[in-house]
Amino acid sequence: MDPGHFHAALVQKTDLNDVGSNVYVYAPQGPDLQAHLSKIDGYNHRPADPSHWNEVVYAGNDFFDKMIKEKKAM
């Protein structure tokens, strides 16, 4: 949720055993979200030991409500 700080991307620097590749991101549209997605894209496309994350993004001002509604629907 709202991965504005660079530490959020560090968790995805490498693939994690027993963790699926889909990552659900809920955030407001803006430079913080774009910076986060750029970091993940860099990890996925680096020449040595690329990761394989698939970012599933919902960007909107109602990101928190959207996340809660989708969690309840699971």
N, C-alpha and C positions, 0 to 999 in steps of 0.2 A: 504494500500500500504506500503510495506516494514516495517513491524511492529517490528523494532529492539529494541525499547525502551519498558520497562516493563509496562509503562502506557497504551500502546495499548491493552494489555491483561486485564487490570483492567475494561475496559468497558464491558467485557464479563464475569465478575466474577459471575454475576447472570443473569438469564433469564430476558428479558425486555418485558413488556406487549406491544402488538401491533407491535413487531419486529419479523420478521421471524427468524427461527433458522439457515438458511444458511448464512454463512459469507464467502465472496470471498476475498481471500488473494493473492496478487501479490507481489512477492519478489524475490530477488536473493537467490539462494541456499546457505546455510551456517549456521553457529552457531546461528545467530540472529533469523532466521526463525525457526530453531529447538527449540530454547528456548521458542519462542512464542507459538508454537504448543504444547509443553510440558506443559506450564502453562494452556492452554485451556483444554488439556486432564485431567489435575489435577482437574480443576473446574468441568468437566463433570463426573469424577469418584470419587469425594469425598463422604464420607458416609452421611454427613448431607447436605441437600439442594443442590444436584448436579444440574448443569446447563445442557442444552441440545443443545449445539452448534454443527453444522456440518460445519467444515472448508473445503471449496472448494479451493484448493491451486493450483496456477500456480507458479512454481519456475523456473526462468531462468534469464539470463542477460538482456533479452529484456522485463522484466516484465512490465515496464511502457507502452511501445508500445502495448503490449498484452492487458493491461487493457483499454487503449483508444479505441482500435479496438473493443473490446467486448462491451464497453459502447455505441459506435456508432451503433452497430448492434442491440441494444435493441429497 
